[in-house]
Amino acid sequence: MTQTFSSEMAQAFSRVRFIMVHPSHPGNVGAAARAIKTMGFHDLCLVAPRFPDVLDLPEAQSLASGATDVLAAVSIVPTLEQALAPATMTFALTARARMIGPPPCDIRQAAATGCEHLRQQHNVVAIVLGTERSGLTNEDIALCQRVCHIPANPEYSSLNVAQALQLAAWEFRYALASAAALPLLPVTNGHAEIGDEPAPSEKVQALMTHWEQALVAVGFLDPEHPKKLMPRMRHLFSRNNLSRDEVDMLRGMCTAMIKTARKE
């Protein structure tokens, strides 16, 4: 059941739509395509962009670097109502407080709420962003169910629309990936070298004996008055979970210390 749930949540990425209302800069459209692809999404919708051929303009193509497939699949519609048609939960992303309108939340709360909503297989979440110059109008926001804010510097909270979209996509990815038990850190397909494995206790204890000999040889440890130096050293090394290679490296250093001391 857990595996089925994780698979369903992974598929939920296809049911998140990002909507840009009246975008005027082709570069922001290209950057938005790249932003959502890096977070595993692909549904970008434009409402009445300034340039009807925005998807083909050089600046959009350039800033969509690596995400031209997402750019090519962008849907363009004349009204926000049409863009929101498949959505069952909608968030209006805005920097300004609104006296009248849907209840507000921050972007992390929106992602958590949206993730919960997407547990139902046929639900679709939409995140709506306004124009570069003036953002969303009150009429735009009235079509949405939530007002969503990015907690930014209150003295200068204006974000570039593509940057705001990137942050929204990141928060939704984190929420969905966590729910789907997807990896949150990069992974490699390689196998760990044997030297990277934790050193067994016998190797660590041999190191401590060798380490004590080296400290005595260089005059750092007085065997007649050792105080608590070695217990502290043992605690230091045990706290760091030494690998096999690290133990061998430190023992090589001990050998060099002893040889140098004998020469002197």
C-alpha positions as CSV (number, residue, x, y, z in Angstrom):
1,M,0.0,0.0,0.0
2,T,2.9,2.4,0.8
3,Q,4.5,1.7,-2.5
4,T,1.3,2.4,-4.3
5,F,0.8,5.6,-2.5
6,S,4.4,6.7,-3.3
7,S,3.8,5.9,-7.0
8,E,0.6,7.9,-7.0
9,M,2.3,10.9,-5.4
10,A,5.2,10.8,-7.9
11,Q,2.6,11.0,-10.7
12,A,1.1,14.0,-9.0
13,F,3.8,16.1,-10.6
14,S,1.9,16.0,-13.8
15,R,-1.2,17.5,-12.1
16,V,0.5,20.8,-11.1
17,R,0.0,23.7,-13.5
18,F,1.9,26.9,-13.5
19,I,0.1,29.9,-15.0
20,M,1.7,33.2,-16.1
21,V,-0.9,36.0,-16.7
22,H,0.0,38.5,-19.5
23,P,3.8,37.8,-19.5
24,S,5.5,40.6,-21.4
25,H,9.2,39.4,-21.4
26,P,10.0,36.4,-23.5
27,G,13.1,35.7,-21.4
28,N,10.9,35.1,-18.3
29,V,8.8,32.6,-20.2
30,G,11.9,30.7,-21.2
31,A,13.3,30.9,-17.6
32,A,9.9,29.7,-16.3
33,A,10.0,26.6,-18.5
34,R,13.5,25.8,-17.3
35,A,12.5,26.5,-13.7
36,I,9.6,24.0,-13.6
37,K,11.5,21.3,-15.5
38,T,14.3,21.4,-12.9
39,M,11.7,20.6,-10.3
40,G,10.0,17.8,-12.2
41,F,7.0,19.7,-13.6
42,H,6.0,20.3,-17.2
43,D,2.7,22.1,-17.4
44,L,3.1,25.8,-18.1
45,C,0.2,27.9,-19.4
46,L,0.3,31.5,-20.6
47,V,-2.6,33.8,-20.5
48,A,-2.6,36.4,-23.4
49,P,1.1,37.0,-23.6
50,R,2.3,40.3,-25.0
51,F,3.9,38.5,-28.0
52,P,1.7,35.8,-29.6
53,D,4.9,34.1,-30.9
54,V,6.7,34.3,-27.6
55,L,7.6,30.6,-27.6
56,D,9.7,31.1,-30.7
57,L,11.5,34.2,-29.8
58,P,15.3,33.9,-29.3
59,E,15.3,35.2,-25.7
60,A,12.7,32.6,-24.7
61,Q,14.6,29.8,-26.4
62,S,17.9,30.9,-24.9
63,L,16.7,31.1,-21.3
64,A,14.8,27.8,-21.6
65,S,18.2,26.1,-22.1
66,G,17.7,22.4,-21.7
67,A,13.9,22.8,-21.3
68,T,12.9,23.6,-24.8
69,D,10.6,20.5,-24.7
70,V,8.7,22.1,-21.9
71,L,8.6,25.4,-23.8
72,A,7.3,23.7,-26.9
73,A,4.5,22.2,-24.9
74,V,3.3,25.4,-23.3
75,S,-0.4,26.1,-23.8
76,I,-1.6,29.6,-24.6
77,V,-5.1,30.8,-23.8
78,P,-6.9,34.1,-24.0
79,T,-8.3,34.3,-20.4
80,L,-7.4,33.2,-16.9
81,E,-10.7,31.4,-16.7
82,Q,-9.7,29.1,-19.5
83,A,-6.2,28.5,-17.9
84,L,-7.9,27.5,-14.6
85,A,-10.4,25.2,-16.3
86,P,-8.8,21.9,-15.2
87,A,-7.8,23.1,-11.8
88,T,-9.5,21.9,-8.6
89,M,-7.4,24.1,-6.2
90,T,-5.8,27.4,-7.2
91,F,-3.2,29.6,-5.5
92,A,-2.7,33.2,-6.6
93,L,1.0,34.2,-5.9
94,T,1.3,37.8,-5.0
95,A,3.6,40.1,-2.9
96,R,0.9,42.5,-1.8
97,A,-1.5,42.0,1.1
98,R,-5.1,42.1,-0.1
99,M,-7.9,43.5,2.1
100,I,-10.6,41.6,0.2
101,G,-10.2,38.2,-1.4
102,P,-9.3,34.6,-0.7
103,P,-7.6,33.6,2.6
104,P,-3.8,34.1,2.5
105,C,-1.0,31.5,3.2
106,D,2.7,31.4,2.6
107,I,4.2,29.3,-0.2
108,R,5.3,26.4,2.1
109,Q,1.8,26.1,3.5
110,A,0.4,26.3,-0.1
111,A,2.7,23.4,-1.1
112,A,1.6,21.3,1.9
113,T,-2.1,22.0,1.2
114,G,-1.6,21.4,-2.5
115,C,0.2,18.1,-1.8
116,E,-2.7,16.9,0.4
117,H,-5.2,17.9,-2.3
118,L,-3.2,15.9,-4.9
119,R,-3.7,12.7,-3.0
120,Q,-6.9,12.4,-4.9
121,Q,-5.9,11.1,-8.3
122,H,-8.1,13.5,-10.4
123,N,-7.3,16.7,-8.6
124,V,-5.3,19.4,-10.3
125,V,-3.4,22.3,-8.5
126,A,-2.7,25.6,-10.3
127,I,-0.2,28.3,-9.2
128,V,-1.0,31.7,-10.8
129,L,1.5,34.5,-11.3
130,G,0.9,37.9,-12.7
131,T,2.6,40.4,-15.0
132,E,6.1,41.5,-14.4
133,R,5.1,45.1,-13.8
134,S,2.0,45.0,-11.7
135,G,1.3,41.4,-10.7
136,L,-2.2,40.0,-10.4
137,T,-5.3,42.2,-10.5
138,N,-8.0,41.8,-7.9
139,E,-10.2,40.3,-10.6
140,D,-7.5,37.6,-11.3
141,I,-7.2,36.8,-7.6
142,A,-11.0,36.5,-7.2
143,L,-10.8,33.5,-9.5
144,C,-8.5,31.7,-7.1
145,Q,-9.1,29.9,-3.9
146,R,-6.1,31.0,-1.9
147,V,-3.7,34.0,-1.9
148,C,-0.2,32.9,-1.6
149,H,2.9,34.8,-0.4
150,I,6.6,34.2,-0.5
151,P,8.1,35.4,2.8
152,A,10.6,37.9,1.5
153,N,12.2,41.1,2.8
154,P,9.3,43.4,3.6
155,E,11.3,46.4,2.6
156,Y,11.8,45.0,-0.9
157,S,9.6,42.0,-1.6
158,S,9.3,42.3,-5.3
159,L,10.6,39.2,-7.1
160,N,11.1,38.6,-10.8
161,V,8.2,36.5,-12.0
162,A,10.5,33.6,-13.1
163,Q,12.3,33.7,-9.8
164,A,9.0,33.6,-7.9
165,L,7.9,30.7,-10.1
166,Q,11.1,28.8,-9.3
167,L,10.6,29.2,-5.6
168,A,7.0,28.0,-5.9
169,A,8.1,25.0,-8.0
170,W,10.8,24.1,-5.4
171,E,8.4,24.2,-2.5
172,F,5.9,22.0,-4.4
173,R,8.6,19.6,-5.4
174,Y,9.8,19.3,-1.8
175,A,6.3,18.6,-0.5
176,L,5.5,16.1,-3.3
177,A,8.9,14.4,-3.2
178,S,8.7,13.9,0.5
179,A,5.2,12.5,0.3
180,A,6.3,10.1,-2.5
181,A,9.5,9.1,-0.6
182,L,11.6,10.3,-3.6
183,P,15.3,11.0,-2.9
184,L,16.0,14.6,-1.8
185,L,19.8,14.3,-2.2
186,P,21.8,13.4,-5.3
187,V,22.7,9.8,-5.6
188,T,25.4,8.0,-7.6
189,N,25.3,4.6,-9.2
190,G,28.8,3.8,-8.2
191,H,29.9,1.4,-5.4
192,A,31.7,2.7,-2.4
193,E,35.4,1.8,-2.2
194,I,36.4,-0.6,0.6
195,G,38.6,2.2,2.0
196,D,35.5,4.3,2.5
197,E,33.9,1.8,4.8
198,P,34.0,2.4,8.6
199,A,37.2,1.1,10.2
200,P,36.7,-1.9,12.5
201,S,37.5,-1.4,16.2
202,E,40.7,-3.4,16.0
203,K,42.1,-1.0,13.4
204,V,41.1,2.1,15.5
205,Q,42.7,0.6,18.6
206,A,45.9,-0.1,16.7
207,L,45.9,3.5,15.5
208,M,45.5,4.8,19.1
209,T,48.5,2.7,20.2
210,H,50.5,4.0,17.3
211,W,49.3,7.6,17.8
212,E,50.4,7.5,21.5
213,Q,53.8,6.3,20.4
214,A,54.1,9.1,17.9
215,L,53.1,11.8,20.4
216,V,55.7,10.5,22.9
217,A,58.3,10.5,20.1
218,V,57.8,14.1,19.2
219,G,57.6,15.2,22.9
220,F,53.9,16.2,22.8
221,L,53.0,13.5,25.4
222,D,54.9,12.9,28.6
223,P,54.4,9.3,29.5
224,E,55.2,10.1,33.1
225,H,52.5,12.7,33.3
226,P,49.9,11.8,30.6
227,K,47.1,13.6,32.3
228,K,43.9,13.0,30.2
229,L,45.4,13.5,26.8
230,M,44.9,10.0,25.4
231,P,41.3,9.5,26.6
232,R,40.5,12.9,25.0
233,M,42.2,11.7,21.8
234,R,40.3,8.5,21.8
235,H,37.0,10.4,22.2
236,L,38.0,12.7,19.3
237,F,38.7,9.8,17.0
238,S,35.7,7.8,18.0
239,R,33.4,10.8,17.5
240,N,34.5,11.1,13.9
241,N,33.7,7.5,12.8
242,L,37.0,7.0,11.0
243,S,37.1,5.1,7.7
244,R,39.7,2.4,6.8
245,D,41.5,4.9,4.6
246,E,41.5,7.6,7.2
247,V,43.0,5.2,9.8
248,D,45.7,4.1,7.3
249,M,46.5,7.8,6.6
250,L,46.8,8.7,10.2
251,R,49.0,5.6,10.9
252,G,51.3,6.7,8.0
253,M,51.5,10.1,9.7
254,C,52.4,8.4,13.0
255,T,55.2,6.5,11.2
256,A,56.6,9.7,9.7
257,M,56.5,11.5,13.1
258,I,58.4,8.7,14.8
259,K,61.0,8.5,12.0
260,T,61.6,12.3,12.1
261,A,61.9,12.3,15.9
262,R,64.5,9.5,15.7
263,K,66.6,11.4,13.1
264,E,66.7,14.4,15.3
